[in-house]
Each structure stands twice: as structure tokens, then as C-alpha cells.
């Protein structure tokens, strides 16, 4: 695995061999590179969900999104207002639309529950956040809770499927 500035090049320059394509692309039904493709096959398999949940690329993307969510949320008094802002931004960044009432409730509950958990367990919070810095306007527990929300958003069918 590369480190430093080359670490994230793989997201832009995936080495693609005709006979052995990148495994994540195969999981998401990449078309054969030897022929033209006018329409991609669409499927939804458990392997896709596991890839979205466990692949290091997606975990790091969720960590980055979690940091970004809190970087753009202003310091406000009250956990409910901050939670609402985090959920609003998570849905807007991840899905490109406004969050509905039920989404606000479910994701807000997830954020608050994770916040309580990570306040009590700093070791787990550091594992979830990963290496690197987090916004100075947020605590480690808040970033870990935001990463949890980002991971849920990124595992939605609406996130990976273009209609």
C-alpha cells in the first residue's frame, strides 16, 4: 500500500488489466473491457453491501466525509441543532437531496447513540476516525459519530445506484 501523497492515487488511476480487472469493479458489475457497452447490467448483491461496508477505500471515504460534515457545521449550542445540521449535510453530500422526516429521525438517533458510545470509549472512537486530524470545531467523539452516519449513507442503494 502506498503512503503519503501517492496513497490516494488509486481512486483516480486504477490499474486495469483486461484479464484481471480490479476486484471491487467486478463486484459492481463492470462491463467487459474488450467490447463496447451501451448499457450496464444492474444488480444488488450481498457482496456489494459487504464491499461498501468493509473495503478500505469506502471506509476511508466515510472517514473523510465524516470530517467534512463537521468541518462545515458551525459551533451551535445544543446537541439537537448540531445533530440536525450533521444529518442535513450528510444526506445532501451523499445523496444530493434534502433529508426526509424519517431519515432525520433515524440518522439523528444513530448520531446521538454513537456520540454517547464514543464519549465513553475513546479507543473505539480513534479506530473509527482513523489516522489524521479532525476539525478543530469538533471532538473526537463527534467525528466518530459523523463517520458512522457517513458509512450508513454510503451503504444505501440510493448512493450507489444512478436512476
N, CA and C atoms as a LAMMPS dump frame, in Angstrom:
ITEM: TIMESTEP
0
ITEM: NUMBER OF ATOMS
489
ITEM: BOX BOUNDS ff ff ff
-5.0000000000000000e+02 5.0000000000000000e+02
-5.0000000000000000e+02 5.0000000000000000e+02
-5.0000000000000000e+02 5.0000000000000000e+02
ITEM: ATOMS id mol type element x y z
1 1 1 N 0.846 -1.17 0
2 1 2 C 0 0 0
3 1 3 C 0.892 1.233 0
4 2 1 N 0.554 2.188 -0.825
5 2 2 C 1.31 3.423 -0.892
6 2 3 C 1.026 4.288 0.324
7 3 1 N 1.97 5.159 0.608
8 3 2 C 1.79 6.108 1.7
9 3 3 C 2.044 7.512 1.184
10 4 1 N 1.739 8.494 2.018
11 4 2 C 1.984 9.881 1.632
12 4 3 C 1.046 10.329 0.527
13 5 1 N 1.569 11.155 -0.371
14 5 2 C 0.757 11.72 -1.453
15 5 3 C 0.263 10.698 -2.457
16 6 1 N 0.974 9.575 -2.609
17 6 2 C 0.569 8.548 -3.575
18 6 3 C -0.533 7.644 -3.042
19 7 1 N -0.85 7.762 -1.768
20 7 2 C -1.819 6.857 -1.154
21 7 3 C -3.18 6.901 -1.834
22 8 1 N -3.628 8.068 -2.241
23 8 2 C -4.973 8.211 -2.783
24 8 3 C -5.002 8.265 -4.308
25 9 1 N -3.911 8.019 -4.965
26 9 2 C -3.891 7.982 -6.421
27 9 3 C -4.764 6.873 -6.966
28 10 1 N -4.891 5.783 -6.215
29 10 2 C -5.64 4.636 -6.713
30 10 3 C -7.09 4.984 -7.034
31 11 1 N -7.63 5.999 -6.375
32 11 2 C -9.003 6.412 -6.651
33 11 3 C -9.15 7.021 -8.031
34 12 1 N -8.089 7.611 -8.543
35 12 2 C -8.139 8.222 -9.867
36 12 3 C -7.546 7.327 -10.947
37 13 1 N -6.501 6.606 -10.587
38 13 2 C -5.788 5.8 -11.568
39 13 3 C -5.786 4.345 -11.166
40 14 1 N -6.887 3.69 -11.339
41 14 2 C -6.982 2.277 -11.001
42 14 3 C -6.331 1.476 -12.119
43 15 1 N -5.348 0.661 -11.77
44 15 2 C -4.672 -0.17 -12.753
45 15 3 C -5.637 -1.24 -13.218
46 16 1 N -5.922 -1.265 -14.481
47 16 2 C -6.943 -2.15 -15.023
48 16 3 C -6.311 -3.052 -16.069
49 17 1 N -6.285 -4.35 -15.8
50 17 2 C -5.809 -5.312 -16.78
51 17 3 C -7.021 -5.945 -17.444
52 18 1 N -6.887 -6.235 -18.704
53 18 2 C -8.025 -6.812 -19.421
54 18 3 C -8.466 -8.145 -18.834
55 19 1 N -7.506 -8.936 -18.421
56 19 2 C -7.857 -10.273 -17.951
57 19 3 C -8.148 -10.319 -16.459
58 20 1 N -7.661 -9.333 -15.702
59 20 2 C -7.87 -9.326 -14.261
60 20 3 C -8.279 -7.912 -13.83
61 21 1 N -9.556 -7.583 -13.937
62 21 2 C -9.985 -6.239 -13.524
63 21 3 C -9.937 -6.068 -12.008
64 22 1 N -9.971 -4.847 -11.574
65 22 2 C -9.952 -4.515 -10.147
66 22 3 C -11.13 -5.219 -9.477
67 23 1 N -10.898 -5.968 -8.382
68 23 2 C -11.954 -6.787 -7.769
69 23 3 C -13.214 -6.009 -7.38
70 24 1 N -13.043 -4.801 -6.868
71 24 2 C -14.226 -4.024 -6.471
72 24 3 C -15.102 -3.725 -7.682
73 25 1 N -14.481 -3.479 -8.833
74 25 2 C -15.261 -3.199 -10.035
75 25 3 C -16.051 -4.424 -10.49
76 26 1 N -15.48 -5.598 -10.334
77 26 2 C -16.179 -6.832 -10.689
78 26 3 C -17.399 -7.011 -9.796
79 27 1 N -17.233 -6.7 -8.525
80 27 2 C -18.353 -6.814 -7.588
81 27 3 C -19.518 -5.925 -8.013
82 28 1 N -19.186 -4.78 -8.609
83 28 2 C -20.224 -3.844 -9.046
84 28 3 C -20.513 -3.951 -10.543
85 29 1 N -20.315 -5.156 -11.104
86 29 2 C -20.739 -5.489 -12.466
87 29 3 C -20.061 -4.654 -13.545
88 30 1 N -18.753 -4.517 -13.463
89 30 2 C -18.041 -3.791 -14.509
90 30 3 C -18.213 -4.533 -15.834
91 31 1 N -18.473 -3.807 -16.929
92 31 2 C -18.602 -4.486 -18.217
93 31 3 C -17.245 -4.973 -18.727
94 32 1 N -17.279 -5.912 -19.632
95 32 2 C -16.068 -6.435 -20.243
96 32 3 C -15.344 -5.303 -20.964
97 33 1 N -14.041 -5.162 -20.705
98 33 2 C -13.289 -4.053 -21.293
99 33 3 C -12.888 -4.311 -22.743
100 34 1 N -13.151 -5.5 -23.265
101 34 2 C -12.782 -5.826 -24.636
102 34 3 C -13.879 -5.512 -25.636
103 35 1 N -15.029 -5.094 -25.179
104 35 2 C -16.152 -4.828 -26.075
105 35 3 C -16.86 -3.551 -25.643
106 36 1 N -17.561 -2.957 -26.586
107 36 2 C -18.337 -1.758 -26.275
108 36 3 C -19.545 -2.128 -25.417
109 37 1 N -19.933 -1.226 -24.57
110 37 2 C -21.055 -1.481 -23.674
111 37 3 C -22.023 -0.307 -23.76
112 38 1 N -23.223 -0.56 -24.25
113 38 2 C -24.202 0.523 -24.356
114 38 3 C -25.056 0.643 -23.103
115 39 1 N -25.195 -0.44 -22.374
116 39 2 C -25.987 -0.417 -21.139
117 39 3 C -25.361 -1.395 -20.147
118 40 1 N -25.127 -0.915 -18.933
119 40 2 C -24.54 -1.769 -17.914
120 40 3 C -25.614 -2.592 -17.234
121 41 1 N -25.253 -3.81 -16.899
122 41 2 C -26.131 -4.657 -16.109
123 41 3 C -26.218 -4.066 -14.712
124 42 1 N -27.352 -4.225 -14.077
125 42 2 C -27.539 -3.68 -12.737
126 42 3 C -27.956 -4.8 -11.809
127 43 1 N -27.265 -4.905 -10.706
128 43 2 C -27.62 -5.919 -9.715
129 43 3 C -27.426 -5.327 -8.322
130 44 1 N -27.937 -6.032 -7.365
131 44 2 C -27.807 -5.635 -5.972
132 44 3 C -27.554 -6.917 -5.195
133 45 1 N -26.303 -7.142 -4.821
134 45 2 C -25.939 -8.4 -4.17
135 45 3 C -25.382 -8.14 -2.779
136 46 1 N -25.387 -9.154 -1.941
137 46 2 C -24.781 -9.008 -0.614
138 46 3 C -23.292 -8.662 -0.683
139 47 1 N -22.596 -9.129 -1.715
140 47 2 C -21.177 -8.804 -1.847
141 47 3 C -20.965 -7.305 -2.05
142 48 1 N -21.894 -6.661 -2.739
143 48 2 C -21.783 -5.214 -2.917
144 48 3 C -21.917 -4.504 -1.577
145 49 1 N -22.867 -4.923 -0.77
146 49 2 C -23.047 -4.315 0.55
147 49 3 C -21.813 -4.553 1.422
148 50 1 N -21.258 -5.758 1.39
149 50 2 C -20.053 -6.038 2.171
150 50 3 C -18.864 -5.214 1.692
151 51 1 N -18.758 -5.024 0.385
152 51 2 C -17.683 -4.2 -0.158
153 51 3 C -17.832 -2.755 0.307
154 52 1 N -19.04 -2.23 0.224
155 52 2 C -19.273 -0.855 0.668
156 52 3 C -18.99 -0.691 2.155
157 53 1 N -19.248 -1.72 2.922
158 53 2 C -19.092 -1.619 4.372
159 53 3 C -17.652 -1.854 4.817
160 54 1 N -16.905 -2.747 4.12
161 54 2 C -15.606 -3.193 4.622
162 54 3 C -14.403 -2.819 3.772
163 55 1 N -14.571 -2.486 2.525
164 55 2 C -13.423 -2.177 1.67
165 55 3 C -12.704 -0.94 2.211
166 56 1 N -11.377 -0.989 2.33
167 56 2 C -10.639 0.16 2.872
168 56 3 C -10.897 1.467 2.118
169 57 1 N -11.137 1.385 0.836
170 57 2 C -11.415 2.598 0.065
171 57 3 C -12.682 3.277 0.587
172 58 1 N -13.732 2.504 0.796
173 58 2 C -15 3.077 1.247
174 58 3 C -14.941 3.495 2.715
175 59 1 N -14.184 2.767 3.525
176 59 2 C -14.022 3.154 4.933
177 59 3 C -13.318 4.505 5.009
178 60 1 N -12.255 4.669 4.223
179 60 2 C -11.532 5.942 4.221
180 60 3 C -12.382 7.067 3.648
181 61 1 N -13.197 6.764 2.663
182 61 2 C -14.11 7.78 2.124
183 61 3 C -15.109 8.232 3.191
184 62 1 N -15.631 7.293 3.961
185 62 2 C -16.564 7.64 5.033
186 62 3 C -15.866 8.461 6.111
187 63 1 N -14.614 8.135 6.41
188 63 2 C -13.871 8.921 7.386
189 63 3 C -13.684 10.357 6.883
190 64 1 N -13.365 10.49 5.618
191 64 2 C -13.216 11.825 5.039
192 64 3 C -14.526 12.59 5.032
193 65 1 N -15.619 11.902 4.691
194 65 2 C -16.923 12.555 4.687
195 65 3 C -17.329 12.958 6.106
196 66 1 N -17.072 12.117 7.085
197 66 2 C -17.384 12.45 8.475
198 66 3 C -16.652 13.704 8.926
199 67 1 N -15.367 13.792 8.574
200 67 2 C -14.6 15.005 8.912
201 67 3 C -15.178 16.218 8.196
202 68 1 N -15.508 16.034 6.932
203 68 2 C -16.042 17.144 6.133
204 68 3 C -17.387 17.637 6.681
205 69 1 N -18.215 16.72 7.138
206 69 2 C -19.517 17.115 7.683
207 69 3 C -19.346 18.044 8.873
208 70 1 N -18.436 17.695 9.758
209 70 2 C -18.252 18.515 10.954
210 70 3 C -17.416 19.758 10.687
211 71 1 N -16.612 19.72 9.639
212 71 2 C -15.832 20.897 9.277
213 71 3 C -16.744 22.017 8.8
214 72 1 N -17.858 21.639 8.184
215 72 2 C -18.767 22.643 7.637
216 72 3 C -19.93 22.98 8.575
217 73 1 N -20.013 22.316 9.728
218 73 2 C -21.087 22.591 10.682
219 73 3 C -20.583 23.619 11.688
220 74 1 N -21.261 24.745 11.81
221 74 2 C -20.807 25.76 12.762
222 74 3 C -21.034 25.309 14.202
223 75 1 N -20.292 25.911 15.095
224 75 2 C -20.481 25.635 16.525
225 75 3 C -21.829 26.209 16.934
226 76 1 N -22.695 25.363 17.409
227 76 2 C -24.009 25.798 17.865
228 76 3 C -24.241 25.227 19.256
229 77 1 N -25.062 25.922 20.002
230 77 2 C -25.381 25.416 21.342
231 77 3 C -26.454 24.348 21.213
232 78 1 N -26.33 23.26 21.839
233 78 2 C -27.391 22.258 21.797
234 78 3 C -27.093 21.146 20.81
235 79 1 N -27.151 19.952 21.315
236 79 2 C -26.856 18.765 20.52
237 79 3 C -27.9 18.518 19.444
238 80 1 N -29.158 18.864 19.698
239 80 2 C -30.206 18.606 18.71
240 80 3 C -30.005 19.422 17.443
241 81 1 N -29.643 20.686 17.594
242 81 2 C -29.425 21.524 16.412
243 81 3 C -28.182 21.067 15.648
244 82 1 N -27.134 20.712 16.352
245 82 2 C -25.906 20.227 15.702
246 82 3 C -26.172 18.89 14.995
247 83 1 N -26.933 18.028 15.641
248 83 2 C -27.291 16.75 15.024
249 83 3 C -28.071 16.977 13.742
250 84 1 N -29.016 17.891 13.78
251 84 2 C -29.821 18.194 12.588
252 84 3 C -28.938 18.69 11.445
253 85 1 N -27.974 19.55 11.755
254 85 2 C -27.072 20.066 10.726
255 85 3 C -26.198 18.957 10.138
256 86 1 N -25.709 18.063 10.996
257 86 2 C -24.878 16.951 10.517
258 86 3 C -25.687 16.047 9.59
259 87 1 N -26.903 15.698 9.99
260 87 2 C -27.743 14.827 9.163
261 87 3 C -28.106 15.523 7.851
262 88 1 N -28.462 16.796 7.909
263 88 2 C -28.774 17.546 6.684
264 88 3 C -27.608 17.505 5.706
265 89 1 N -26.424 17.777 6.211
266 89 2 C -25.248 17.813 5.335
267 89 3 C -24.868 16.421 4.836
268 90 1 N -25.03 15.411 5.661
269 90 2 C -24.701 14.048 5.244
270 90 3 C -25.585 13.615 4.078
271 91 1 N -26.874 13.856 4.192
272 91 2 C -27.791 13.459 3.119
273 91 3 C -27.552 14.306 1.876
274 92 1 N -27.319 15.583 2.046
275 92 2 C -27.076 16.463 0.895
276 92 3 C -25.796 16.073 0.161
277 93 1 N -24.708 15.819 0.911
278 93 2 C -23.439 15.436 0.279
279 93 3 C -23.508 14.04 -0.329
280 94 1 N -24.124 13.101 0.387
281 94 2 C -24.135 11.716 -0.067
282 94 3 C -25.181 11.391 -1.113
283 95 1 N -26.362 12.006 -0.986
284 95 2 C -27.477 11.63 -1.859
285 95 3 C -27.929 12.762 -2.776
286 96 1 N -27.446 13.965 -2.529
287 96 2 C -27.777 15.087 -3.403
288 96 3 C -29.202 15.589 -3.256
289 97 1 N -29.768 15.418 -2.086
290 97 2 C -31.134 15.888 -1.856
291 97 3 C -31.301 16.205 -0.38
292 98 1 N -32.463 16.739 -0.031
293 98 2 C -32.76 17.051 1.365
294 98 3 C -33.22 15.784 2.1
295 99 1 N -32.953 15.719 3.37
296 99 2 C -33.36 14.579 4.185
297 99 3 C -34.837 14.68 4.533
298 100 1 N -35.509 13.556 4.534
299 100 2 C -36.912 13.495 4.938
300 100 3 C -37.046 13.406 6.455
301 101 1 N -38.269 13.488 6.923
302 101 2 C -38.534 13.468 8.364
303 101 3 C -38.054 12.174 9.006
304 102 1 N -38.37 11.038 8.403
305 102 2 C -37.971 9.747 8.969
306 102 3 C -36.445 9.587 8.921
307 103 1 N -35.83 10.035 7.835
308 103 2 C -34.363 9.976 7.743
309 103 3 C -33.725 10.82 8.842
310 104 1 N -34.296 11.991 9.091
311 104 2 C -33.793 12.834 10.173
312 104 3 C -33.874 12.114 11.506
313 105 1 N -34.975 11.446 11.73
314 105 2 C -35.168 10.75 13
315 105 3 C -34.179 9.592 13.141
316 106 1 N -34.09 8.749 12.122
317 106 2 C -33.24 7.558 12.2
318 106 3 C -31.759 7.938 12.261
319 107 1 N -31.33 8.805 11.353
320 107 2 C -29.918 9.186 11.342
321 107 3 C -29.55 10.036 12.56
322 108 1 N -30.484 10.853 13.013
323 108 2 C -30.241 11.637 14.226
324 108 3 C -30.085 10.744 15.445
325 109 1 N -30.938 9.727 15.556
326 109 2 C -30.808 8.77 16.661
327 109 3 C -29.481 8.025 16.591
328 110 1 N -29.087 7.631 15.376
329 110 2 C -27.805 6.948 15.189
330 110 3 C -26.66 7.854 15.628
331 111 1 N -26.68 9.111 15.21
332 111 2 C -25.622 10.048 15.568
333 111 3 C -25.553 10.234 17.086
334 112 1 N -26.691 10.441 17.726
335 112 2 C -26.703 10.649 19.182
336 112 3 C -26.258 9.391 19.941
337 113 1 N -26.715 8.221 19.496
338 113 2 C -26.303 6.968 20.144
339 113 3 C -24.796 6.743 19.999
340 114 1 N -24.286 6.979 18.79
341 114 2 C -22.848 6.829 18.572
342 114 3 C -22.055 7.848 19.38
343 115 1 N -22.593 9.047 19.485
344 115 2 C -21.917 10.086 20.261
345 115 3 C -21.759 9.649 21.718
346 116 1 N -22.819 9.102 22.292
347 116 2 C -22.741 8.603 23.678
348 116 3 C -21.709 7.479 23.788
349 117 1 N -21.744 6.586 22.821
350 117 2 C -20.82 5.442 22.857
351 117 3 C -19.373 5.913 22.775
352 118 1 N -19.086 6.831 21.855
353 118 2 C -17.701 7.249 21.652
354 118 3 C -17.201 8.225 22.708
355 119 1 N -18.11 8.908 23.41
356 119 2 C -17.677 9.694 24.564
357 119 3 C -17.117 8.756 25.632
358 120 1 N -17.707 7.591 25.768
359 120 2 C -17.305 6.633 26.797
360 120 3 C -16.126 5.757 26.379
361 121 1 N -15.852 5.656 25.068
362 121 2 C -14.821 4.729 24.582
363 121 3 C -13.937 5.426 23.55
364 122 1 N -12.901 6.1 24.036
365 122 2 C -12.019 6.865 23.152
366 122 3 C -11.215 5.97 22.215
367 123 1 N -10.859 4.777 22.662
368 123 2 C -10.083 3.859 21.819
369 123 3 C -10.884 3.482 20.571
370 124 1 N -12.151 3.143 20.744
371 124 2 C -13.008 2.814 19.6
372 124 3 C -13.201 4.029 18.703
373 125 1 N -13.351 5.193 19.301
374 125 2 C -13.531 6.412 18.514
375 125 3 C -12.318 6.658 17.63
376 126 1 N -11.122 6.463 18.157
377 126 2 C -9.902 6.65 17.35
378 126 3 C -9.825 5.644 16.21
379 127 1 N -10.272 4.41 16.452
380 127 2 C -10.273 3.405 15.39
381 127 3 C -11.243 3.79 14.279
382 128 1 N -12.402 4.31 14.646
383 128 2 C -13.41 4.694 13.657
384 128 3 C -12.941 5.896 12.851
385 129 1 N -12.371 6.882 13.507
386 129 2 C -11.936 8.109 12.831
387 129 3 C -10.726 7.841 11.952
388 130 1 N -9.839 6.957 12.375
389 130 2 C -8.659 6.651 11.592
390 130 3 C -7.572 7.689 11.787
391 131 1 N -6.477 7.534 11.037
392 131 2 C -5.368 8.472 11.198
393 131 3 C -5.732 9.846 10.622
394 132 1 N -5.03 10.82 11.088
395 132 2 C -5.253 12.166 10.568
396 132 3 C -5.932 13.058 11.572
397 133 1 N -6.067 14.287 11.173
398 133 2 C -6.651 15.292 12.054
399 133 3 C -8.141 15.403 11.81
400 134 1 N -8.822 16.003 12.768
401 134 2 C -10.244 16.278 12.604
402 134 3 C -10.463 17.761 12.84
403 135 1 N -11.615 18.273 12.437
404 135 2 C -11.868 19.713 12.554
405 135 3 C -11.722 20.2 13.996
406 136 1 N -11.168 21.388 14.153
407 136 2 C -10.974 21.943 15.496
408 136 3 C -12.301 22.321 16.149
409 137 1 N -13.37 22.35 15.38
410 137 2 C -14.684 22.701 15.918
411 137 3 C -15.44 21.492 16.441
412 138 1 N -14.79 20.317 16.445
413 138 2 C -15.481 19.089 16.851
414 138 3 C -14.586 18.244 17.742
415 139 1 N -15.21 17.436 18.555
416 139 2 C -14.473 16.499 19.4
417 139 3 C -14.271 15.185 18.646
418 140 1 N -13.397 14.348 19.181
419 140 2 C -13.157 13.028 18.594
420 140 3 C -14.445 12.216 18.539
421 141 1 N -15.242 12.261 19.601
422 141 2 C -16.499 11.509 19.639
423 141 3 C -17.467 11.997 18.565
424 142 1 N -17.524 13.302 18.334
425 142 2 C -18.414 13.836 17.301
426 142 3 C -17.987 13.379 15.912
427 143 1 N -16.694 13.371 15.673
428 143 2 C -16.205 12.922 14.36
429 143 3 C -16.503 11.443 14.167
430 144 1 N -16.282 10.632 15.181
431 144 2 C -16.575 9.198 15.082
432 144 3 C -18.061 8.961 14.826
433 145 1 N -18.925 9.726 15.501
434 145 2 C -20.367 9.592 15.271
435 145 3 C -20.733 10.018 13.852
436 146 1 N -20.103 11.065 13.34
437 146 2 C -20.367 11.523 11.975
438 146 3 C -19.873 10.503 10.946
439 147 1 N -18.758 9.845 11.24
440 147 2 C -18.266 8.783 10.346
441 147 3 C -19.281 7.649 10.286
442 148 1 N -19.896 7.317 11.415
443 148 2 C -20.937 6.284 11.428
444 148 3 C -22.113 6.658 10.55
445 149 1 N -22.542 7.893 10.617
446 149 2 C -23.636 8.365 9.752
447 149 3 C -23.206 8.315 8.294
448 150 1 N -21.977 8.738 8.005
449 150 2 C -21.478 8.709 6.626
450 150 3 C -21.428 7.284 6.079
451 151 1 N -21.028 6.329 6.906
452 151 2 C -20.971 4.939 6.458
453 151 3 C -22.36 4.401 6.121
454 152 1 N -23.359 4.792 6.902
455 152 2 C -24.729 4.358 6.617
456 152 3 C -25.204 4.974 5.301
457 153 1 N -24.97 6.254 5.106
458 153 2 C -25.369 6.932 3.859
459 153 3 C -24.699 6.259 2.662
460 154 1 N -23.412 5.959 2.798
461 154 2 C -22.673 5.371 1.675
462 154 3 C -23.057 3.925 1.404
463 155 1 N -23.785 3.285 2.287
464 155 2 C -24.209 1.905 2.072
465 155 3 C -25.644 1.815 1.567
466 156 1 N -26.266 2.952 1.299
467 156 2 C -27.622 2.949 0.754
468 156 3 C -27.608 2.653 -0.737
469 157 1 N -28.628 1.948 -1.196
470 157 2 C -28.773 1.681 -2.625
471 157 3 C -28.841 3.002 -3.41
472 158 1 N -29.463 3.977 -2.83
473 158 2 C -29.585 5.28 -3.485
474 158 3 C -28.211 5.933 -3.698
475 159 1 N -27.244 5.617 -2.869
476 159 2 C -25.903 6.166 -3.001
477 159 3 C -25.157 5.544 -4.17
478 160 1 N -25.324 4.231 -4.361
479 160 2 C -24.525 3.554 -5.388
480 160 3 C -25.244 3.393 -6.717
481 161 1 N -26.542 3.609 -6.765
482 161 2 C -27.317 3.384 -7.992
483 161 3 C -27.77 4.696 -8.579
484 162 1 N -27.502 4.873 -9.846
485 162 2 C -27.958 6.066 -10.544
486 162 3 C -29.218 5.708 -11.314
487 163 1 N -30.279 6.42 -11.046
488 163 2 C -31.555 6.152 -11.725
489 163 3 C -31.638 6.942 -13.007
